[in-house]
Amino acid sequence: ASTGKTLMVSPGFEELTEAPKEALLASSLRCLEVDPLLQDPSEMMRLRIAEETGEETSAVLLMRKLTGEYLQVLVHLRGLIVGKAPDTGENFWLLIGLYIDVGDVEADTLQVLDAYAARITCLEEQ
């Protein structure tokens, strides 16, 4: 089950949200989400499933910067297996989230994001 705590934040994510790392660490990033009634329910459901299972998915969300300014982001989530419980064989995994502002994104930027997500997949398979 997901703990919902943020363990690492990149400088780029701090810049995107205009929130300091300290405000984001050990908290749920749901604090940046806009009212769920304004979100696409199917997108939200896919993200919740990914949070609980580590299943790979992408969705577009409306989020809020710390300043209150709205932004539309592409969220790509996937679980990264980091070990197994010796007694049960259950996977230990971390949820990796990539966020990109899609308000003015060009196609080549999305290709870079897809390549990065594929790289994470390759690292897990090693």
C-alpha positions as CSV (number, residue, x, y, z in Angstrom):
1,A,0.0,0.0,0.0
2,S,1.1,3.5,-0.7
3,T,2.3,5.8,2.1
4,G,1.6,8.9,0.0
5,K,4.8,10.6,1.2
6,T,7.1,12.5,-1.1
7,L,10.7,11.4,-0.5
8,M,12.6,13.3,-3.3
9,V,11.9,16.5,-5.2
10,S,13.9,17.7,-8.2
11,P,14.8,21.4,-8.6
12,G,12.7,21.4,-11.8
13,F,9.6,20.3,-9.8
14,E,10.3,23.1,-7.2
15,E,10.4,25.5,-10.2
16,L,7.2,24.1,-11.7
17,T,5.2,24.3,-8.5
18,E,7.0,27.4,-7.1
19,A,7.0,25.4,-3.8
20,P,10.2,24.9,-1.8
21,K,11.5,21.4,-1.4
22,E,10.9,21.5,2.3
23,A,7.2,22.2,1.8
24,L,6.9,19.2,-0.6
25,L,8.9,16.6,1.2
26,A,7.2,14.1,3.5
27,S,3.8,15.4,2.3
28,S,1.3,14.2,-0.3
29,L,1.5,16.0,-3.6
30,R,-2.3,16.0,-3.6
31,C,-2.1,19.3,-1.8
32,L,-1.2,20.8,-5.2
33,E,-4.3,19.3,-7.0
34,V,-7.3,21.4,-7.9
35,D,-10.7,20.3,-6.7
36,P,-11.3,16.7,-7.9
37,L,-14.6,17.7,-9.4
38,L,-12.7,19.7,-12.0
39,Q,-10.5,16.7,-13.0
40,D,-11.3,13.9,-15.4
41,P,-12.6,11.0,-13.3
42,S,-10.9,8.4,-15.5
43,E,-7.6,10.2,-15.3
44,M,-7.9,10.4,-11.5
45,M,-8.8,6.7,-11.2
46,R,-5.7,5.6,-13.3
47,L,-3.4,7.7,-11.1
48,R,-4.9,6.2,-7.9
49,I,-4.5,2.7,-9.2
50,A,-0.8,3.5,-10.0
51,E,-0.3,4.9,-6.6
52,E,-1.5,1.7,-5.0
53,T,-0.1,-0.9,-7.4
54,G,2.9,0.7,-9.1
55,E,1.2,0.1,-12.5
56,E,2.6,2.5,-15.1
57,T,0.2,5.2,-16.3
58,S,0.0,8.8,-17.6
59,A,-2.7,11.4,-17.1
60,V,-3.2,15.1,-17.6
61,L,-4.2,17.0,-14.4
62,L,-5.0,20.6,-13.5
63,M,-2.7,21.6,-10.6
64,R,-2.0,24.7,-8.6
65,K,1.3,26.3,-7.9
66,L,1.9,27.4,-4.4
67,T,1.0,30.9,-5.5
68,G,-2.5,29.7,-6.6
69,E,-1.7,30.0,-10.3
70,Y,-3.2,27.1,-12.3
71,L,-1.1,24.8,-14.6
72,Q,-1.9,21.8,-16.6
73,V,0.6,18.9,-16.1
74,L,1.2,15.6,-17.7
75,V,1.8,13.1,-14.8
76,H,3.6,9.9,-15.6
77,L,3.7,7.4,-12.7
78,R,5.2,3.9,-12.3
79,G,6.5,1.7,-9.6
80,L,10.2,1.0,-9.4
81,I,11.0,-2.3,-7.7
82,V,13.8,-1.9,-5.2
83,G,13.8,-5.2,-3.4
84,K,11.8,-8.2,-2.2
85,A,10.7,-9.3,1.3
86,P,12.7,-12.5,2.0
87,D,9.9,-14.3,3.8
88,T,7.0,-13.5,1.4
89,G,8.7,-12.5,-1.8
90,E,6.5,-9.4,-1.9
91,N,8.0,-6.6,-4.0
92,F,9.2,-3.4,-2.3
93,W,8.7,-0.5,-4.7
94,L,8.9,3.2,-4.9
95,L,6.5,5.3,-7.0
96,I,8.3,7.5,-9.5
97,G,6.4,10.5,-10.8
98,L,7.4,12.7,-13.7
99,Y,5.5,15.9,-14.0
100,I,5.7,18.3,-17.0
101,D,3.8,21.5,-17.7
102,V,1.8,20.8,-20.9
103,G,0.5,24.3,-21.3
104,D,3.1,25.1,-24.0
105,V,4.8,21.8,-24.5
106,E,6.2,21.0,-27.9
107,A,6.1,17.4,-29.4
108,D,9.9,16.9,-29.0
109,T,9.6,17.5,-25.2
110,L,7.0,14.8,-24.9
111,Q,9.3,12.4,-26.8
112,V,12.1,13.2,-24.2
113,L,9.6,12.4,-21.4
114,D,8.7,9.1,-23.0
115,A,12.4,8.3,-23.5
116,Y,13.0,9.0,-19.8
117,A,10.1,6.8,-18.7
118,A,11.5,4.0,-21.0
119,R,14.9,4.4,-19.4
120,I,13.4,3.9,-15.9
121,T,11.8,0.8,-17.2
122,C,15.1,-0.5,-18.5
123,L,16.8,0.2,-15.2
124,E,14.2,-1.8,-13.3
125,E,14.6,-4.8,-15.7
126,Q,18.4,-5.0,-15.0
